[in-house]
Structures are given as C-alpha cells and as structure tokens.
C-alpha cells in the first residue's frame, strides 16, 4: 500500500504544470536585441485547474504556451493572480519572444486526469517586433461541466481587455513605456466560444502492483 501511494504521489507531481513565468519587473525593451514581448491575460470562472493557450512561430521554430494555474495540485489553492472580479481570477502575462509572426492555434485545460481541448482549431495571428511589446487580448475560460472538483467542460471567450490588462502590466513593468506597446487585437473585440465545443480526454495512469 505504501508503494502504491508513492507511485500515485509521483504521478501527481510529474503531471503538474506550473503557471507561466513572465519577464522580470525591471525588464527593459531593447530594439537591438531582436526580441519583443507578448502581453496577454488568462482568466477563468469555475474550479481551479491549468488554463492555457498555445502558440507557435510562423517563420521560426518557437513554440510555447501561456498558462494560469496548475493541472494537478496536492493542495488546490488558486494563485493570487492579478485580478479577481465577477467571480473570475486571472493574471496578465508578459513573455519575451524573438521578433516574427506567430499564431495561437489552440487552447487547453488540464484538470486532474482530464485534458480538454477544442474540437475545431483556432487561428489568432500576431506579430512580435524587436524592441516593442504586443498586446494580444484576454482568454477567458468558463467552466460548463465538472466531475467533483475536476473540470470536464469549458467555453473559451477571447476579447480586448486592454483597459484593464495594460494598466496592470504598466504597474508590474514600469520600465516599459506605453508608447512601446502595440495592439494585436481589434479595439473592443469580443469572440464567444472560440474553437467551438470541447472534447475531454482522460489520462489515468496504470499502477502495476
């Protein structure tokens, strides 16, 4: 029994995924560096889980994700984040990327052994310029179904929340002037249910006694 518990505990640790790390508070843009910054926020309404969106370069090999929360946590205590309003929690992220063209191609939710992704691919293209920051918008995850504390269904909305997000960003990164920020999302844009309906896959580890 002790061995079984250890194996289960190890699987929980290995399958956990920490929130995305952002640039440091004293970060300064440098046009000669060849890098820029992606600014975006992730929020959720419902149970604590790992909420992500995934991107890749269109003219480079860069691939990554921005995630708020954790898919597996021994103590499911939500991080403080940057804001909490209308029963939502969330965080504004700032990630350094090489200059180039990129695309957000899907979102995902990791909750315990459940992995949720959209049925249809999404395509949100954006550009990163050297020495500038690009604001991409907000990805808002709304829980629509659950099994206990496990999230099994979501609706994902995408919108321009620059008035809120960029105010938070400026306070977190005072060395980046607002004149260096360009918008990669249309003003007041609101898209409901991006990716259409969702599909849930279960990844339950097999424990051999």
Buried (B, 14 or more C-beta within 10 A) or exposed (E): EEEEEEBEEEBBEEBBBEBBEBBEEEBEBEEEEEBBBBBBBBBBBBBBBBBBBBBBBEEBEBEBBBBBBBBBBEEBEBEEBBBEEEEBBBBBBBBBBBBBEBBBBBBBBBBBBBBBBBEEEBEBEBBBBBBBBBBBBBBBBBBEEBEEEBBBBBBBBBBBBBEBBBEBBBEBBEEBEEEBBBBBBEEEBEBEBBBEEBEBEEEEEEEEE
